[in-house]
């Protein structure tokens, strides 16, 4: 049996938890590969869940996650949040989620620049 790298295992767990959190989560195969290969590998499982909670559930994010989010890059952050917020059960609040996502991004950038 082959062994997974810790990063791959963490990424798998994030994707599974996101799918559990938002059952309708689905993306095109090429877009899913982009998220998998370039975006989600830059953040920890805990930070990924904290980011989603901060945007969708008014959760809070611990300081170490600010840098993880900035390392993820804005395009990755926006893509992930857009896919989640665009699901039928969340679409009614999509504008609110996208605004909160932008506000979170701006805050993280300001925190990471000052560190």
C-alpha positions, 0 to 999 in steps of 0.5 A: 500500500502506498503512503500519502504525503502529509500535505496530500492527506491534509488536502484530502481531508479539507476537500472531504470536509468541504463536501460534507459542509456543503453537500452540493459542492461540485466543480468542473474537473479542470477547475477541481484540479486547479483548486487541488494542485495550486490552491488548497495545498498552501493552507492547513486543514484548520485554517481552511475550515476557519476561513470557510467558517469566517465567511459562511458562519461569522467564525473567527480566524486565528492569527497564523491563518492570515498568512496562510490565506495570503500565501494561498493567493486571492484568485484561489481564495475567491475561486473556492469561496465563489464555488461554495457560495454559488451552491443552491442552498447558499446562493441567496446569500452569495453577495454577502459571502463574497463581500465577507470574503473580500473583507477577510482578504483585505484584513489578512493582507493588512495583518500579514504586511504589518507582521 
